[in-house]
């Protein structure tokens, strides 16, 4: 931010925005590999960088440094095609600042007053201290946690192997063994990743097996669901012989749906893509009298899913962006929203490690405990 304020012309703003876009989203083209569009891997992040470069350059048109910084702050509210992963809130996930807009705004204002030279040194120190303590995290939000003995299943199947017909049976059999192991461990709930069963589970032998096993353990898994020529990316819940299906609402642009120019894009780029149909905006269910919000991958980073939630069970397939920082950015966004709204998140993934996310703890408390242990 200070670097932006030191920039003296619109070109510098453009290039800073360009590289912010590329460094933030350099991984976004990696999924093109699985559509045989390898040449798009470098092109897509360049396009993204160009878009953010233009947005940053527009901010320079505002005549005063303070207004320019306000413009940069507001860029995080611009969501091309609903894609909202450029969120300055992730800078409050760690450290002293409150994980909220109060914390973010204070960080921006501190950068502004550090840069500005028309304020005397002592006034500047006083203002920065006021802003620091104004943005400080004073309280911890308490999240409800699962009161079931649970197990998160982690898989590591590469994207180019996951949906091959010849692999479906062997991969599914391994999942059944994982569930049996959870039963042997006396678990009450087992959670599997997104599309763990990489086919439509309805009316298959695996659906029957999962129903039977659900008398011993509640099973949550990802799979496809086909109904009346509509295909859904879904969460299946098997409980006491019954099955409940929750369908994904927030679909990934150009990965799960084509938002515009469908015919043109299907003809020249995504010839074999099978678009998904959207489910309800927010799907919830009950486990042991606790209300659970369902989230499938992209949905786990949507703020509105946190606003009326206490517990989120999220399923992801991070193998789409293997060897990238995508999953770390996903986790940072989840941590920010979980801390902002006081939500616990239980995240089962394919391709990366599972994680349980709770609201941010007071850093001052952690430091105090560390000092007490070492004195």
C-alpha positions in Angstrom: 0.0 0.0 0.0 2.8 2.4 0.8 4.4 1.4 -2.5 1.2 2.4 -4.3 1.1 5.8 -2.5 4.7 6.4 -3.6 3.8 5.8 -7.2 3.7 9.0 -9.2 1.8 8.1 -12.3 -1.0 5.9 -13.6 1.4 3.5 -15.4 3.0 2.6 -12.0 -0.5 2.0 -10.6 -1.3 -0.2 -13.6 1.9 -2.4 -13.2 1.4 -2.8 -9.4 -2.2 -3.9 -10.0 -1.0 -6.2 -12.9 1.5 -8.0 -10.7 -0.9 -8.1 -7.7 -3.4 -9.9 -10.0 -0.8 -12.3 -11.3 0.8 -13.1 -7.9 -2.6 -13.6 -6.3 -4.1 -15.7 -9.0 -1.1 -17.2 -11.0 -2.5 -20.7 -10.4 -5.9 -20.0 -11.9 -5.0 -21.3 -15.3 -3.7 -24.7 -14.1 -7.1 -26.3 -14.4 -6.9 -25.7 -18.2 -4.5 -28.7 -18.4 -7.4 -31.1 -17.7 -9.4 -29.7 -20.6 -6.4 -30.1 -23.0 -5.9 -26.4 -23.1 -2.3 -26.2 -21.8 -1.6 -23.1 -23.8 -4.1 -21.1 -21.6 -2.0 -21.8 -18.5 0.1 -18.6 -18.9 -2.6 -16.6 -20.8 -5.3 -16.7 -18.1 -3.2 -15.1 -15.3 -2.0 -12.5 -17.7 -5.6 -11.6 -18.5 -6.4 -11.5 -14.8 -3.4 -9.3 -14.2 -4.5 -7.0 -17.0 -8.0 -6.6 -15.4 -6.6 -5.7 -12.0 -4.0 -3.4 -13.6 -6.9 -1.5 -15.2 -8.8 -1.3 -11.9 -5.7 0.0 -10.1 -5.1 2.5 -12.9 -8.7 3.7 -12.5 -8.0 4.3 -8.8 -5.2 6.7 -9.8 -7.7 9.0 -11.5 -8.9 9.9 -8.1 -7.0 13.1 -7.4 -5.9 12.7 -3.8 -3.8 9.9 -2.2 -6.5 9.2 0.4 -9.2 8.7 -2.2 -6.9 6.5 -4.3 -6.3 4.3 -1.2 -10.1 4.2 -0.7 -10.4 3.0 -4.3 -7.9 0.2 -3.8 -9.8 -0.8 -0.7 -13.0 -1.0 -2.7 -11.5 -3.2 -5.4 -12.0 -6.1 -3.0 -15.8 -5.6 -3.4 -15.6 -6.0 -7.2 -16.2 -9.6 -8.0 -15.8 -10.5 -11.7 -18.3 -13.4 -12.4 -18.9 -13.7 -8.7 -15.2 -14.6 -8.1 -14.4 -12.9 -4.8 -11.0 -14.3 -3.8 -9.2 -10.9 -3.8 -10.1 -10.0 -0.2 -7.8 -7.8 1.8 -9.3 -9.4 4.9 -6.8 -12.2 4.7 -4.2 -9.8 6.1 -6.0 -9.9 9.4 -6.0 -13.7 9.7 -2.7 -13.6 11.6 -1.4 -10.9 13.9 -2.9 -8.3 16.3 -5.6 -6.8 14.0 -9.2 -7.8 14.3 -10.5 -10.1 11.5 -13.1 -7.6 10.3 -13.5 -4.5 8.2 -12.4 -2.5 11.3 -9.1 -4.3 11.3 -8.6 -3.9 7.5 -9.5 -0.2 7.4 -7.1 0.5 10.2 -4.3 -1.3 8.3 -5.0 0.9 5.2 -5.1 4.1 7.3 -1.8 3.2 9.0 -0.2 2.8 5.6 -1.6 6.2 4.6 -0.4 8.1 7.6 3.0 6.4 7.5 3.4 7.6 3.9 2.1 11.1 4.2 4.8 13.7 4.8 2.7 16.8 5.7 2.1 15.5 9.2 4.8 16.1 11.8 6.6 13.0 13.2 5.0 13.1 16.6 1.5 13.6 15.3 2.1 10.7 12.9 3.3 8.4 15.7 0.2 9.3 17.8 -2.2 8.7 14.9 -0.6 5.4 14.0 -0.8 4.3 17.6 -4.5 5.3 17.8 -5.2 3.4 14.6 -3.2 0.4 15.8 -5.2 0.1 19.0 -8.4 1.0 17.1 -7.9 -2.0 14.8 -6.7 -4.3 17.6 -8.4 -7.6 18.3 -9.9 -7.4 21.8 -12.3 -10.3 21.7 -12.5 -13.9 20.5 -15.6 -15.2 18.9 -16.7 -18.5 20.4 -17.7 -21.1 17.8 -19.9 -24.1 18.3 -18.1 -27.3 17.5 -19.2 -30.8 16.5 -20.3 -32.8 19.5 -19.8 -36.0 17.5 -16.7 -38.1 17.5 -15.7 -37.5 13.9 -13.0 -38.4 11.3 -12.0 -36.4 8.3 -10.9 -38.6 5.4 -8.1 -37.3 3.2 -7.5 -38.6 -0.3 -4.7 -37.9 -2.7 -5.9 -38.8 -6.2 -4.5 -36.7 -9.1 -7.0 -34.9 -11.2 -6.0 -36.7 -14.4 -6.8 -40.1 -12.7 -9.8 -39.2 -10.6 -12.6 -39.6 -13.2 -11.1 -42.3 -15.3 -13.7 -45.1 -15.6 -11.1 -47.8 -14.9 -10.2 -46.2 -11.6 -13.7 -45.7 -10.2 -14.1 -49.1 -8.6 -10.7 -49.3 -6.9 -10.9 -45.7 -5.6 -14.4 -46.4 -4.3 -13.3 -49.6 -2.6 -10.6 -47.8 -0.8 -13.1 -45.3 0.5 -15.3 -48.1 1.8 -12.2 -49.4 3.7 -11.6 -45.9 5.1 -15.2 -45.9 6.4 -14.9 -49.3 7.9 -11.7 -48.2 9.6 -13.6 -45.2 11.1 -16.2 -47.6 12.4 -13.4 -49.7 14.0 -12.1 -46.5 15.7 -15.5 -46.0 17.2 -16.2 -42.8 15.3 -19.8 -41.5 15.0 -19.3 -39.4 11.9 -17.0 -39.8 8.9 -16.5 -36.9 6.3 -15.1 -37.6 2.8 -14.0 -35.0 0.2 -15.8 -33.5 -2.8 -16.7 -36.1 -5.5 -14.9 -38.8 -3.4 -17.2 -41.1 -5.3 -16.6 -39.7 -8.7 -19.9 -40.7 -10.3 -23.7 -40.5 -9.6 -24.2 -42.5 -6.5 -27.9 -43.0 -6.9 -29.0 -46.6 -7.6 -25.5 -48.1 -7.4 -24.1 -50.8 -5.2 -22.1 -48.2 -3.4 -25.2 -46.4 -2.4 -26.6 -49.6 -0.9 -23.3 -50.3 0.9 -23.2 -46.7 2.3 -26.8 -47.0 3.5 -26.0 -50.2 5.3 -22.9 -48.8 6.9 -24.8 -45.7 8.0 -26.5 -47.7 10.7 -23.1 -47.8 12.4 -21.8 -44.4 11.4 -23.1 -41.2 9.8 -21.4 -40.7 6.4 -20.9 -37.4 4.6 -19.4 -37.7 1.1 -19.2 -35.8 -2.2 -20.5 -37.3 -5.4 -22.5 -36.4 -8.5 -26.3 -36.4 -8.6 -28.2 -36.7 -11.8 -31.9 -35.9 -11.8 -34.1 -35.2 -14.8 -31.2 -34.5 -17.2 -29.7 -32.1 -14.6 -26.3 -32.9 -13.1 -25.4 -31.6 -9.7 -22.2 -31.5 -7.7 -23.6 -32.8 -4.4 -23.1 -33.8 -0.8 -24.6 -37.1 0.2 -25.5 -37.7 3.8 -26.1 -41.3 4.9 -27.7 -41.6 8.3 -29.5 -44.7 9.8 -30.2 -46.2 6.4 -31.5 -42.9 4.8 -29.8 -40.7 2.3 -30.1 -36.9 1.9 -28.7 -35.0 -1.0 -27.6 -31.4 -0.9 -26.6 -29.7 -4.2 -24.0 -27.1 -4.8 -25.2 -23.6 -5.5 -22.1 -21.5 -6.2 -20.5 -22.9 -9.3 -17.0 -22.1 -10.5 -17.0 -20.0 -13.7 -15.7 -21.9 -16.7 -15.1 -25.0 -14.5 -18.6 -26.0 -13.5 -20.7 -23.5 -15.6 -20.1 -21.3 -18.5 -21.5 -17.8 -17.5 -21.6 -16.3 -21.1 -21.0 -17.1 -24.8 -21.9 -20.7 -24.1 -22.1 -21.9 -27.7 -18.8 -20.1 -28.7 -16.8 -21.4 -25.7 -18.1 -24.9 -26.0 -17.3 -25.0 -29.7 -13.7 -23.7 -29.5 -12.6 -24.4 -25.9 -14.6 -26.5 -23.6 -16.0 -29.1 -26.1 -16.5 -31.9 -23.6 -17.5 -29.9 -20.5 -20.6 -31.1 -18.6 -22.2 -28.1 -17.0 -23.7 -28.4 -13.5 -27.1 -27.2 -12.4 -27.3 -24.9 -9.3 -28.9 -26.1 -6.1 -30.4 -23.8 -3.3 -28.4 -20.8 -2.1 -27.7 -22.2 1.3 -28.2 -25.9 2.2 -28.3 -26.8 5.9 -29.0 -30.0 7.8 -29.1 -31.4 11.3 -26.6 -33.7 13.0 -27.2 -34.5 16.6 -29.5 -31.5 17.0 -26.8 -29.2 15.6 -27.5 -27.2 12.4 -24.7 -27.7 9.8 -24.2 -25.6 6.7 -23.1 -27.6 3.7 -20.3 -26.2 1.5 -18.6 -27.7 -1.5 -15.1 -26.3 -2.3 -15.8 -22.8 -3.8 -18.8 -22.4 -1.5 -16.6 -22.6 1.6 -15.1 -19.2 0.6 -18.5 -17.5 0.2 -19.2 -14.9 2.9 -23.0 -15.3 2.9 -22.6 -19.0 3.9 -21.0 -17.8 7.1 -23.6 -15.2 8.0 -26.2 -17.6 9.3 -24.0 -20.5 10.3 -22.4 -21.9 13.4 -20.8 -25.0 11.9 -19.8 -25.6 8.3 -18.8 -29.0 6.9 -16.9 -28.4 3.7 -15.7 -30.8 1.0 -13.1 -29.9 -1.6 -11.1 -31.3 -4.5 -7.9 -29.3 -4.6 -6.3 -31.6 -7.1 -7.5 -29.2 -9.9 -4.7 -26.8 -8.8 -2.0 -29.2 -7.7 1.4 -27.7 -6.8 0.0 -24.3 -6.3 -1.0 -21.8 -3.6 -4.7 -22.1 -4.4 -5.5 -24.2 -1.3 -3.6 -21.8 1.0 -5.6 -18.9 -0.3 -8.8 -20.9 0.2 -7.8 -21.6 3.8 -7.0 -18.0 4.5 -10.4 -16.9 3.2 -12.1 -19.6 5.3 -10.1 -18.5 8.4 -11.1 -14.8 7.8 -14.8 -15.5 7.5 -14.8 -18.1 10.4 -13.1 -15.5 12.6 -15.4 -12.7 11.5 -18.6 -14.6 12.1 -17.6 -17.1 14.8 -18.0 -20.3 12.8 -16.2 -23.6 13.0 -15.2 -25.3 9.7 -14.5 -29.0 9.1 -12.8 -29.3 5.8 -12.2 -32.7 4.1 -10.1 -32.5 0.9 -8.6 -34.4 -2.0 -5.1 -33.4 -3.0 -4.2 -31.3 0.1 -4.3 -31.7 3.8 -7.6 -31.6 5.8 -8.1 -28.8 8.3 -10.4 -27.8 11.1 -10.8 -24.0 11.4 -11.9 -22.2 14.5 -12.1 -18.4 15.0 -8.9 -16.5 15.5 -7.4 -16.5 19.0 -6.1 -13.4 20.7 -2.4 -13.2 19.8 -1.8 -11.4 23.1 -3.1 -14.5 25.0 -0.8 -16.8 23.0 2.2 -14.6 23.7 1.3 -14.5 27.4 1.1 -18.3 27.6 4.4 -18.6 25.7 6.1 -16.2 28.1 4.7 -18.1 31.2 5.9 -21.4 29.8 9.4 -20.1 29.2 10.0 -18.1 32.4 
